[in-house]
Amino acid sequence: MINHGMVLEALRHVTDPELHYDIVTLNMVRNIRIEGDRVAIDVALTVAGCPLHQKIEQDIRNQVGQLPDVKDIAVTLDVMTEEERRTAFSRAFQQAQAKHPEAAAPQNAGPKIQPPGLEIPWSPMLSEDHPTVIIGIASGKGGVGKSTVTANLAVALTRLGKRVGVMDMDIYGFSQGRLFGADGPARANQEQKVIPMHAHQVHLVTMSMFVPKNQAVVWRGPMLGKMMQQFFTDVAWPELDYLLIDLPPGTGDVALDVAQRIPKARLVLVTTPQQVATEVAYRAADVAQRAHQRIIGVIENMSFVPLAHGERLEVFGHGGGQELAQTLDVPLLGQIPLEPVVREGSDQGTPVVLSAPESLAAETFLQIAQKMQAAASL
């Protein structure tokens, strides 16, 4: 005869793929109903649009299906409330601390390094009711100027009186340190949290703080997710109005982690007028939409070379950004001109918004920042 305890014990063998603890411990099982040989289970996922929900459901069916006399299994998936999510992350952290008590021991110097398998505690900044607006700057492919756009938007937001941070999650191609003219190894405060670098009124965390200048980062996917978690929880971020995340190009692990772990994050897509860039950007948008992530606009970079008398030379074609925005039903936030001062400012470590404030590119970045603010607040 099937009973509630037997089902609950079976569910202890179902592990959340992200938090790495069973769904009973994480309080993800809301209800179990048994009617003869039929078992109905209600489960709350940690985030909406969880890309691994099918694996969790299949694992539930596999484990409960092994019980004697079970002929039919119904699984209903819902999403945790904010309070339930906090409790789940707290339980995961408590379990991790029990397994790795050495992680709680004070360190003599340097930023905290979490031991393998230790899950990162929940960050208040990720809460829906936290005032910091988190915006991921994404692109379908590399080479469209996404990182340069991120740096200039950050500086533009400070010009508008906002408190801004930049998280460089382009781990393999980190460049924000160079773009901001910021260098040096990571430093820690008394709580052993990493102190962000501070340049041009922007707070910044990037991999150049942790690895030598020309050393490549060779990591598999899971390490990228752990680094993003540590960038949130082991960094002493000040109070911010905006946190811009420079995402790696494409639709890989980091894009999925942002969609799953930061459901409140908005997304801005950067492309060029060129059709090949626009087509690849559609794929990045597809991942975001399937994860129920909110895309607030498109930025077309390197749109044209400004010529005399207001004329334009459209080196990379015409209309790619507008086409992408119309298809996604989001605003085209702006078209950034291709000007040498943008490259010069980047190479010198001073974004063009500051290095050449009267340039057309700088003015465009300021206009885009204003539109992005408005779009993010809707």
C-alpha positions in Angstrom: 0.0 0.0 0.0 1.5 3.3 -1.1 1.7 6.0 1.6 2.9 9.6 1.9 6.2 8.7 3.6 7.2 6.3 0.8 6.6 8.9 -1.9 8.5 11.5 0.1 11.4 9.2 0.6 11.5 8.5 -3.2 11.5 12.2 -3.9 14.6 12.6 -1.7 16.5 11.0 -4.6 15.4 13.7 -7.0 18.1 16.5 -7.1 17.7 20.0 -8.3 20.3 20.2 -11.1 21.4 23.8 -10.1 21.3 23.7 -6.3 22.6 20.1 -6.1 20.3 19.1 -3.2 17.2 17.0 -3.2 13.8 18.7 -3.8 12.5 17.6 -0.4 15.3 19.3 1.5 14.8 22.4 -0.6 11.1 22.4 0.2 10.2 22.2 -3.4 7.5 19.6 -2.9 4.3 21.4 -2.1 1.8 18.6 -2.0 1.4 14.8 -2.5 -2.0 13.2 -3.1 -2.5 9.5 -3.3 -5.6 7.9 -4.7 -5.3 4.1 -5.0 -2.5 3.4 -7.5 -2.4 7.1 -8.6 0.1 9.6 -7.2 -0.2 13.3 -7.8 2.8 15.6 -6.9 2.9 19.4 -6.9 6.4 20.8 -7.2 7.6 24.5 -7.1 10.6 25.3 -9.3 13.0 28.0 -8.1 12.5 30.2 -11.1 10.1 30.7 -14.0 11.1 29.2 -17.3 13.5 26.8 -15.7 15.3 25.2 -18.7 15.8 22.0 -16.7 12.2 21.5 -15.7 11.8 18.5 -18.0 14.7 16.7 -16.3 13.3 17.4 -12.8 9.9 16.1 -13.9 11.4 13.0 -15.5 13.5 12.2 -12.4 10.3 12.5 -10.3 8.5 10.0 -12.5 11.5 7.6 -12.5 11.9 7.6 -8.7 8.2 7.4 -7.8 7.5 4.9 -10.5 9.8 2.4 -8.8 7.4 2.2 -5.8 5.2 -0.9 -5.7 1.6 -0.6 -6.9 2.2 2.9 -8.5 0.5 2.8 -11.9 -0.1 6.5 -12.7 2.0 9.6 -11.8 0.8 13.2 -12.3 3.4 16.0 -11.8 2.3 19.6 -11.6 5.1 22.2 -11.8 4.7 25.7 -10.4 7.1 28.5 -9.5 8.2 29.4 -6.0 7.2 32.6 -4.3 10.0 35.0 -3.3 9.8 33.8 0.3 9.9 30.1 -0.8 12.9 30.9 -3.0 14.8 32.5 -0.2 14.1 29.5 2.0 15.4 27.1 -0.7 18.6 29.0 -1.2 19.1 29.3 2.6 18.6 25.5 3.0 21.1 24.8 0.2 23.6 27.0 1.9 23.1 25.5 5.3 23.6 22.0 3.8 26.8 23.2 2.0 28.1 24.6 5.2 27.5 21.3 7.0 29.4 19.5 4.3 32.2 22.1 4.2 32.6 23.7 7.7 36.0 25.0 6.6 34.3 27.4 4.3 33.0 29.4 7.3 36.5 29.8 8.8 38.0 33.3 8.6 40.8 33.8 6.1 43.9 35.8 6.8 44.0 37.7 3.5 42.6 37.9 0.1 39.0 37.4 -1.3 37.0 34.4 -0.2 37.3 31.3 -2.4 34.4 28.8 -2.0 35.5 25.1 -1.8 34.2 22.8 -4.5 30.6 21.9 -4.2 29.7 24.8 -1.9 26.7 26.6 -3.1 26.7 30.4 -3.0 24.2 32.0 -0.6 21.3 34.0 -2.0 22.1 37.6 -2.9 19.7 40.3 -1.9 20.4 42.2 -5.2 18.7 39.3 -7.1 15.4 39.8 -5.2 12.5 41.2 -7.2 11.9 43.9 -4.6 15.5 45.0 -4.5 15.8 48.5 -6.1 18.9 47.7 -8.2 17.9 47.3 -11.9 19.8 44.5 -13.5 20.3 44.7 -17.3 22.2 42.1 -19.4 23.8 43.4 -22.5 23.8 40.5 -25.0 24.6 39.8 -28.6 24.2 36.8 -30.9 27.8 36.9 -32.1 31.1 38.4 -31.2 32.6 41.4 -32.9 29.5 43.7 -32.7 30.9 45.9 -30.0 28.8 44.7 -27.1 31.5 45.3 -24.5 32.2 48.8 -25.7 28.5 49.5 -25.7 28.2 48.2 -22.1 31.1 50.5 -20.9 29.7 53.6 -22.5 26.1 53.0 -21.3 27.5 52.6 -17.8 29.3 55.9 -18.0 26.3 57.5 -19.7 24.1 56.4 -16.8 26.5 58.0 -14.3 26.2 61.2 -16.3 22.5 61.0 -15.7 23.1 60.9 -12.0 22.8 57.1 -11.5 24.9 54.8 -9.3 26.2 52.1 -11.7 28.1 48.8 -11.6 29.4 46.6 -14.4 29.8 42.9 -14.1 32.0 41.5 -16.8 30.6 38.0 -17.4 32.3 37.6 -20.8 34.7 35.3 -18.9 36.7 34.1 -21.9 36.9 37.5 -23.6 37.0 39.8 -20.6 37.8 43.4 -21.6 36.0 45.8 -19.2 39.2 46.4 -17.3 40.9 47.7 -20.5 37.8 49.7 -21.5 37.7 51.5 -18.1 41.5 51.9 -17.8 41.3 49.9 -14.5 43.9 47.4 -13.6 45.3 45.5 -10.6 44.6 42.4 -8.6 41.5 41.9 -6.5 41.5 43.4 -3.0 39.3 42.3 -0.1 37.6 44.1 2.7 37.5 43.0 6.4 34.6 40.7 5.6 36.8 39.0 3.0 34.6 40.2 0.1 36.1 41.5 -3.1 36.1 45.3 -3.5 35.0 46.3 -7.0 37.4 48.4 -9.0 36.2 52.0 -9.4 36.8 54.0 -12.6 34.9 56.9 -14.2 32.4 56.7 -11.3 31.5 53.1 -12.2 32.0 50.1 -9.9 33.5 47.2 -11.9 34.3 43.5 -11.5 36.1 41.6 -14.2 38.3 38.5 -14.6 41.4 40.7 -15.1 41.3 41.2 -11.3 41.9 37.5 -10.9 44.1 36.3 -13.7 47.3 37.8 -15.4 46.7 40.1 -18.3 47.4 37.7 -21.2 46.4 34.4 -19.5 43.5 32.6 -21.0 40.6 31.3 -18.9 40.0 27.6 -19.7 36.9 26.6 -17.9 34.0 24.3 -18.6 30.4 25.5 -18.4 29.6 24.8 -14.7 32.5 27.0 -13.6 31.0 29.9 -15.5 27.8 29.7 -13.5 29.7 29.5 -10.2 31.8 32.6 -11.1 28.6 34.5 -11.8 27.3 33.5 -8.4 30.5 34.6 -6.7 30.4 37.9 -8.6 27.1 38.6 -6.9 27.6 37.2 -3.5 31.4 37.5 -2.8 31.7 41.1 -4.0 31.1 44.1 -1.8 28.8 45.9 -4.2 27.8 49.3 -3.0 24.2 50.5 -3.3 23.5 50.6 -7.1 20.7 52.0 -9.2 21.8 49.9 -12.2 24.0 46.8 -12.7 25.0 46.1 -16.3 26.1 42.6 -17.1 28.4 42.3 -20.1 27.3 38.8 -21.3 29.4 36.6 -23.6 28.1 36.4 -27.2 25.8 33.6 -28.1 23.4 31.3 -26.3 25.7 29.3 -24.0 25.9 28.5 -20.3 26.0 32.1 -19.0 23.0 33.2 -20.9 21.0 30.3 -19.5 22.3 31.0 -16.0 21.2 34.6 -16.2 17.7 33.6 -17.5 17.3 31.0 -14.7 19.0 32.6 -11.7 18.2 36.2 -12.3 14.6 36.2 -13.6 14.2 39.9 -12.8 17.0 40.8 -15.2 16.1 42.8 -18.4 18.0 42.2 -21.6 19.3 44.6 -24.3 20.4 43.1 -27.6 23.4 44.6 -29.5 23.7 44.0 -33.2 25.0 45.7 -36.4 23.1 46.5 -39.5 24.6 43.4 -41.2 22.1 40.6 -41.8 24.4 37.9 -40.5 24.7 39.7 -37.1 20.9 40.2 -37.0 20.1 36.6 -37.8 22.4 35.3 -35.0 20.9 37.9 -32.6 17.5 36.3 -33.2 18.9 33.1 -31.5 19.9 35.0 -28.4 16.4 36.6 -28.4 14.8 33.1 -28.8 16.6 31.8 -25.7 15.5 34.9 -23.7 11.9 34.6 -24.8 11.7 30.9 -24.0 13.0 31.6 -20.5 10.4 34.4 -20.1 13.1 37.0 -19.9 12.1 40.5 -20.7 13.9 42.1 -23.7 13.6 45.9 -23.4 15.3 47.0 -26.6 17.8 46.6 -29.4 20.9 48.7 -30.1 22.4 48.9 -33.5 26.1 49.5 -33.3 28.5 50.6 -36.1 25.4 51.8 -38.0 27.1 54.3 -40.3 30.1 56.5 -40.8 29.0 60.2 -40.5 30.1 62.3 -43.4 29.9 66.0 -44.2 26.5 67.7 -44.6 24.7 65.0 -42.6 25.3 62.2 -45.1 26.0 58.6 -44.0 28.2 55.9 -45.3 26.5 52.6 -44.3 29.5 50.3 -44.3 27.7 47.2 -42.9 24.4 47.6 -44.7 21.1 49.0 -43.5 18.2 48.2 -41.3 19.4 45.1 -39.4 18.7 46.6 -36.0 15.3 48.0 -37.0 14.3 44.7 -38.4 15.3 42.8 -35.3 13.4 45.3 -33.0 10.2 45.1 -35.1 10.3 41.4 -35.1 10.7 41.2 -31.3 8.2 44.1 -30.8 10.7 46.1 -28.8 12.1 49.6 -29.3 15.2 50.3 -31.3 17.0 52.2 -28.6 19.5 53.8 -30.9 21.9 53.6 -33.8 25.5 54.2 -32.8 27.8 55.7 -35.5 31.2 54.2 -36.4 33.6 56.9 -35.4 37.4 56.7 -34.7 36.9 58.4 -31.4 35.0 55.4 -30.0 38.0 53.1 -30.7 40.5 55.7 -29.4 38.6 56.2 -26.2 38.4 52.4 -25.6 42.1 51.9 -26.2 42.9 54.7 -23.8 40.6 53.3 -21.1 38.2 56.3 -21.2 34.9 55.6 -22.8 33.9 58.0 -25.6 31.1 59.5 -23.5 33.9 61.0 -21.4 36.8 61.2 -23.9 34.9 62.9 -26.7 31.6 64.1 -25.1 30.7 66.4 -28.1 31.0 63.5 -30.6 27.9 62.1 -32.3 28.7 58.7 -30.7 28.8 60.2 -27.2 25.5 62.0 -27.7 23.9 58.8 -29.1 25.1 56.8 -26.0 23.5 59.4 -23.7 20.2 59.2 -25.7 20.2 55.4 -25.6 20.9 55.5 -21.8 17.8 57.7 -21.3 15.6 55.4 -23.4 17.0 52.3 -21.7 16.0 53.8 -18.3 12.5 54.5 -19.5 12.2 51.0 -21.0 13.5 49.3 -17.9 11.0 51.1 -15.7 7.9 49.9 -17.6 
